Structure formats: C-alpha cells, structure tokens
C-alpha cells in the first residue's frame, strides 16, 4: 500500500509547474487564499504557526514526496505559513484539479484517505511530544519516532517542532554530547 501511495499521489502532480525556493523563502502565508496544492520534490518545507508571543510552532515538516498542508485541499485560506528550511523545489497544481482527480478515482480516494489518516497520527504525536515536561523527554520521544537528529543547520526547526527554544535544545544536545564523551573516556580507560 505504501509503494502504491508513493507512486499514485505524486502522479497527480506530474503536469504541475515546478517552483524553486531558497532557504527561508515563504511559499505561502497565513490567510493567503488556497488556490494551489504543493508536493515537495527536493528539500524541506515546514508549516509554522506563530503564537501570540511570536514563537514559531512547527505543524508539519514536508520532505520529498510529501504534500504540503494537505488539509488545505478543503480550506479557503491557509492557516499557517509554509517556509523552506533548505533550498527546495515544489510542484504545484490547482487545488480544484487535485480535488477532482482524487474524487474521480476510488482507489486514489482510498489512498488519499490513508494519507490524511497518517497525517492526523503524526500531528497527534507532535502534540503528545509537546505535552512532555522537559526538553530531554521531548527530544527522546521525537528521536523514538524519527530515529536520528536532522542535519546540524536545521536544529532550530527541530526546536520549533518540539516547542522549545533553540537555546534549550542546544543545551540539551551539548549535555548529551558531554555525557557520551565521558562514557567513551571511561570505557577507553
């Protein structure tokens, strides 16, 4: 099923137009009218919402093969900002084309429903992680789901996804590195 999804959903975007984005470039902003659906081809795009204090919260991290802001297929306006975290390329099609294509094909509708269900599960996991009290607990939970830390230059986006400050995340990573270094030193002694 995963292989079928990987091939069928992106195939909807085959006739789309490609857009290049530089790092930190905004693809769309909160309250922009939804007229287009986007698929990440290369790079990474984050969906962010800003709190009243100005803190950016990451709602989605879209990587190659991922549809950005999938719920926007059924919305009039975007409810967050989409920002490239690295140099990226996305493929764009009109939202109406996307909806018509999905609704005409029962198999594709089923795959789209499964994709949306996985998106809800992922959002719930991010929400659960943010309820954890310490940076250490949040990072452990995130690593348990994701496996590895992202590239060093993107740790600020991880901090936003965890709902912590960059500084707090960097301190936790330094503490872990120091603990690992001490353990290595003891083993080699």
N, C-alpha and C positions, 0 to 999 in steps of 0.2 A: 504493500500500500504506500509506503514512504517513497519508493522509487517512482511509482506511478504519479504521486503528488509532485515529486521533484520535476518530473517531465511535463505534466499537464498544466499546472498553474502558471509556470513561467512561459509556456507556449502561448498563453493568452496575450502576452506582451510582445510576441515576435514582430508584429507590424508596427510597434511603437517607435517613438523617437528617443534617441539617446541624449542625455544631458550630462555634462561633466560638472563636477563640483569640487571646489578647492576645500582644504581643511577649514573648518569653522564657517563655511558658507551655509546660509539658510536656504533650504529647499522650499519650505512653506512656513507660515507663521500662524499663531493662534488667531482665530476669527477670519482667516482667508477663506474664501468660498471654495468648496471642494468641486473641482471640475476634472481632476486628473487622479489616476491611480499610478503608483510608482512601484517598480521592482528594483531592488539593488542588484547591480551587475558586478561591480567591483567596489571595494572599500567598505565603509560602515556609516550608517546614519543613525542618530539617536533621536528619539522623540522625547522632548522635555517640556515640563510644565514648571512654571516658576511660582513659588509660594509668595505670600504677601510680604515676607521679609527679603525676597529676592533670591532665595536659594533655588537652584535648578534641581528638579527631581526627574530622573530618567524613567520613562514609562516603557520604552522598548529600545532595544539595540538591534537594528536590522543589518544583517550581513548578506553577502551574495546569495541570491536565490530567495530572499525574504521580501514579502510585500510590506511596504511601509504603511503604517496607520491603517491596517486592514478594516477597522470599524468605520473608517471614513467613507467606505463604499455606500454607507447608508446614512450619511450625515450631510447637512447643508454646509457646515463650516468646520474647519479643523479645530480641535480642542487643545492643541499643543503646537509646539514648534518642532520642525524637523531640521537637524543640523548635521552636516558631515563631520565626522570625527577624524577622517583621513581624506586624502584625495579620493574621490569616489565617482562612479558612473552609475546612473539610474536609467531605467527605460520607462517611458511614460505613455499611457493610453487614456483616452477619455473615460471618465467614470461610467458613463452610460454604456459605452462599448463593453466595459468589464462586466457590468451587471447583466446586460443582455446575453453575453456569451455564457456566463455561469448559469443563468436561468434556463437557457435553451437545452442544456446537456445534463441529463440526470446524473450521470457518472461524475461530471465535473462539479455539479452542485453538492454531491456527497463528499467529494474531496475538499471542496471549499468549506463545508460544514466541519469536517475533521480539522482542517487548518485553523478555523476560528476557535474550535474547542481547545486545541493545543495552545493557542494564544491566550485564552482565558486561564488555562492552567499555569502558564508562565507568569501572567500578571498576578495570580494568586500567590505564587511562590515569591515573587518580588515583594508583595505586600506582607507576607509572613516574615520574610527576612527583615523588613523594616521595623517589625514589632519587637525584634530581639533587642536586649538592653545594651549590650556592649559592641564596640567595633569588632572585637575579636570573634564574638558569636556570629555577627552578621557576615564577616569575611569567611568564617568556617562554613556557614550554610551556603553562601554563594559558591565557594570552591567545591563543596559537595555536589552542587548541581552542574557547575560549569567545568570543573576539572582543573583548569590551570588559570593562572593570572594572565590578563591581557598584556600586550606589549607595554613597556615602561612609559612611553609617551602618552598613553591613553588612560593612565590610572586616575586622572581627575574625573573621567567619565564613569569609572567603576565607583568612585566615591559618591557621585551623584546617584548611581543606581542603588547603592547601599543606603543612601540617605544620611551620609556623614560628610564632614568637611574633608577637603583634600589633606589638610594637615593631620587630622586624626587618623586617616588611612595611612599616610606616610609614616606616622609614629608607630602604628601597629606593624607595618611591614618591616620597619627598622628593628623593632623589638623582636620579631620573629627571626630576622636575619641574624641578629646578635645571639639569640638563643641557639640557633642552628650552628653558628660559628663556635660557640662554647662547647656544644655537644661534640662537634667534629674534633676540636682540640683535645677534649678528654679521651675520645676514642683513640686518637693517634699517640697519646702519651703512654 
